[in-house]
Amino acid sequence: MLKKIIFLSVIMFSMLGSCKLRMSEYPYNAAELTEKYYLYERRANKQLLDKEIEVKGILSQVTKDSKKNTVIILARRGEPYGVKCTFAPNASMPKSPLELNTEITIKGTCKGLSGHVIITNCHLVTRQ
């Protein structure tokens, strides 16, 4: 019986080790990207850290950081974390304000997980 348990444990661990981090093609979905980072942070970093990516999601918050750069959060309604996008100082912003709860796509450099998935040097690709 103990040999069976050990055997099954070895098989389970080998299967977990071979699991791939699967995400949709570009642009990444913000909710899916956040979930994958929370579940597989090391794998997500290997795949995405310091790479330019596109992320599509629902705009839940627009603020400014201490350097007066625009910062937006792409997250599902009621979710505490999502994708935090800091726009480059020279990024052109639309003349009309961004509307909350609308879908937008941004492009920027992935910097990993710190509460939110952090994307820097962003610029707006599309908005609906």
C-alpha positions as CSV (number, residue, x, y, z in Angstrom):
1,M,0.0,0.0,0.0
2,L,2.8,2.4,0.9
3,K,4.6,1.6,-2.3
4,K,1.4,2.5,-4.3
5,I,1.1,5.8,-2.5
6,I,4.8,6.7,-3.2
7,F,4.4,5.6,-6.8
8,L,1.3,7.8,-7.3
9,S,3.0,10.7,-5.6
10,V,6.0,10.5,-7.9
11,I,3.7,10.4,-10.9
12,M,1.7,13.4,-9.7
13,F,4.8,15.5,-9.1
14,S,6.3,14.6,-12.5
15,M,3.0,15.7,-14.1
16,L,3.0,19.0,-12.2
17,G,6.5,19.7,-13.3
18,S,5.6,19.2,-17.0
19,C,2.6,21.6,-16.8
20,K,3.0,24.5,-19.1
21,L,1.9,28.1,-18.4
22,R,-0.8,28.5,-21.1
23,M,-2.3,31.9,-21.9
24,S,-4.2,33.2,-24.8
25,E,-2.4,34.7,-27.7
26,Y,-1.7,38.5,-27.9
27,P,-3.3,40.6,-26.5
28,Y,-3.3,38.8,-23.2
29,N,-6.6,39.0,-21.2
30,A,-5.9,41.0,-18.0
31,A,-8.0,38.7,-15.8
32,E,-6.3,35.6,-17.2
33,L,-2.8,37.1,-16.9
34,T,-3.5,38.0,-13.2
35,E,-4.7,34.6,-12.4
36,K,-1.7,32.9,-14.1
37,Y,0.7,35.2,-12.3
38,Y,-0.9,34.3,-8.9
39,L,-0.8,30.5,-9.7
40,Y,2.5,30.3,-11.5
41,E,4.5,33.4,-10.8
42,R,8.0,31.9,-11.5
43,R,6.8,30.4,-14.8
44,A,5.0,33.6,-15.8
45,N,8.2,35.6,-15.0
46,K,10.3,33.2,-17.2
47,Q,7.9,33.8,-20.1
48,L,7.0,37.5,-19.7
49,L,9.4,39.4,-17.4
50,D,10.9,42.4,-19.1
51,K,9.1,41.6,-22.4
52,E,6.8,43.9,-24.2
53,I,3.2,42.6,-24.1
54,E,-0.3,43.7,-25.0
55,V,-3.0,43.3,-22.4
56,K,-6.7,43.7,-23.0
57,G,-9.1,44.3,-20.0
58,I,-11.8,46.3,-18.3
59,L,-10.7,49.7,-17.1
60,S,-11.5,49.8,-13.3
61,Q,-9.4,52.8,-12.1
62,V,-7.4,55.8,-13.5
63,T,-5.0,57.7,-11.2
64,K,-1.6,59.5,-11.3
65,D,1.5,58.3,-9.6
66,S,4.0,60.5,-7.6
67,K,5.7,61.5,-10.9
68,K,2.4,62.6,-12.4
69,N,2.3,59.6,-14.8
70,T,-1.1,58.1,-15.6
71,V,-1.7,54.8,-14.0
72,I,-4.6,52.5,-14.8
73,I,-5.9,49.3,-13.3
74,L,-7.4,46.6,-15.6
75,A,-9.5,44.3,-13.3
76,R,-12.8,42.6,-13.1
77,R,-15.4,44.4,-11.1
78,G,-15.0,43.6,-7.4
79,E,-11.6,42.0,-7.8
80,P,-8.9,43.5,-5.5
81,Y,-6.0,42.9,-7.9
82,G,-5.5,43.1,-11.7
83,V,-3.0,44.6,-14.1
84,K,-1.4,47.9,-13.0
85,C,-0.3,49.9,-16.1
86,T,1.9,52.9,-15.7
87,F,2.1,55.1,-18.8
88,A,5.4,56.5,-20.0
89,P,5.8,60.2,-19.3
90,N,5.8,61.0,-23.1
91,A,2.8,58.6,-23.9
92,S,0.1,60.4,-25.8
93,M,-3.2,60.1,-23.9
94,P,-6.6,60.5,-25.7
95,K,-8.2,64.0,-25.6
96,S,-11.4,62.6,-24.1
97,P,-11.1,61.0,-20.7
98,L,-11.0,57.2,-20.4
99,E,-14.3,55.8,-19.2
100,L,-14.4,53.3,-16.4
101,N,-15.8,49.8,-17.2
102,T,-14.8,50.0,-20.8
103,E,-12.5,47.5,-22.5
104,I,-9.1,48.8,-23.5
105,T,-5.9,47.4,-24.8
106,I,-2.5,48.6,-23.7
107,K,1.1,47.7,-24.6
108,G,4.0,47.9,-22.2
109,T,6.8,46.1,-20.5
110,C,5.9,43.4,-18.0
111,K,7.7,43.8,-14.6
112,G,6.2,40.9,-12.6
113,L,3.9,40.7,-9.7
114,S,3.6,43.1,-6.8
115,G,0.0,42.9,-5.6
116,H,-1.0,43.7,-9.2
117,V,0.7,42.4,-12.3
118,I,2.9,45.4,-13.1
119,I,3.2,46.8,-16.7
120,T,5.4,49.9,-17.3
121,N,6.1,52.3,-20.2
122,C,2.6,51.7,-21.4
123,H,0.7,53.3,-24.3
124,L,-2.9,52.9,-25.3
125,V,-3.5,50.6,-28.3
126,T,-7.3,50.6,-28.5
127,R,-10.3,51.5,-26.6
128,Q,-14.0,50.8,-27.1
